[in-house]
Amino acid sequence: MTPGIKKFTDALPGLCAPPDCPASGKYIPLAVPEVKVYNGVEADEYVIGLVQYRTSFSSSLPDSLVRGYVQLETAANAGISQHFALQNELLDGSKVDTGWFAVTPPQYLGPVIGATKDRPVRIVFYNLLPIGAGGDLFLPTDSSLMARAWPHGHG
């Protein structure tokens, strides 16, 4: 028998709208807009953060370290928030607190922002990745290509 991923054993995550998202498990949360007014025009605003965490892509595989987006807790959405304390997981498994809370735990492919035709959307983005070596991209890179000089007229 060849080892590998067993097909069709894991259910696909479904959409959920906070506060009705489960406290654990796989799902894709819908982002909850905050209505703001800019220059006299109403807009849906979302406060989104980037964090590093582990997730399971398949029950046949070990958890993977990924970077992904999460809706941050604000005064406007605190009533529906799960008040999830955000941490960045490092390669060695240790965790570093970000000082922020999220509406739901980070979920792969989430949150989903649903835009409405003719209604402005504003996204306030926070890079919450660790600083220093802990924030370095953990994927291997081939730096030999970066030093290559192209002949004049190419590239």
C-alpha positions, -999 to 999 in steps of 0.1 A, spaced: 0 0 0 13 34 -9 12 60 18 -4 93 11 -35 114 16 -67 94 19 -93 110 -4 -127 122 6 -123 115 44 -125 152 56 -156 173 53 -152 206 35 -156 236 58 -188 256 55 -195 293 59 -207 307 92 -216 341 105 -204 352 139 -216 348 166 -229 315 153 -194 301 144 -183 270 164 -156 276 190 -134 250 173 -133 229 141 -131 239 105 -153 266 90 -149 298 69 -162 328 88 -180 357 72 -165 390 81 -188 414 99 -188 449 85 -187 481 107 -206 509 91 -185 540 89 -190 574 71 -162 588 50 -167 622 33 -204 618 38 -206 584 22 -214 552 42 -189 524 38 -185 489 52 -152 487 71 -133 456 81 -103 455 104 -82 425 93 -49 412 108 -22 388 94 -10 361 118 10 329 117 -7 297 130 -10 260 125 -39 244 107 -49 209 94 -54 206 57 -62 168 60 -65 143 87 -39 123 68 -13 150 73 4 167 102 -7 203 110 10 229 88 24 263 98 6 290 76 1 327 75 -35 339 71 -60 366 78 -84 371 106 -110 397 115 -98 417 145 -121 425 175 -131 462 177 -156 480 199 -181 478 171 -180 439 168 -172 430 204 -208 419 210 -205 390 185 -168 383 189 -155 350 204 -127 372 220 -100 349 207 -66 359 219 -43 361 189 -9 345 190 17 339 163 31 303 163 68 300 155 86 272 138 97 257 172 60 255 183 63 284 208 37 312 206 41 349 208 12 371 219 1 398 195 -18 419 220 -50 416 198 -82 396 200 -100 382 170 -137 377 162 -130 340 155 -99 319 156 -79 321 124 -93 298 97 -78 289 64 -96 308 36 -113 332 60 -127 356 67 -148 361 36 -157 397 29 -191 400 11 -192 432 -8 -225 449 -20 -227 466 -54 -223 504 -53 -213 503 -16 -177 512 -7 -156 488 13 -127 499 34 -102 474 48 -79 485 77 -50 460 76 -26 452 105 5 431 99 7 412 133 35 388 122 64 385 147 94 409 142 130 398 139 139 362 130 105 349 142 88 368 114 111 355 86 93 335 60 97 299 70 96 285 34 129 275 18 141 299 -9 167 296 -37 187 328 -33 211 319 -62 185 333 -87 183 366 -69 220 375 -77 217 366 -114 223 396 -136 203 397 -169 221 408 -201 211 443 -213 177 444 -229 162 414 -211 140 411 -181 
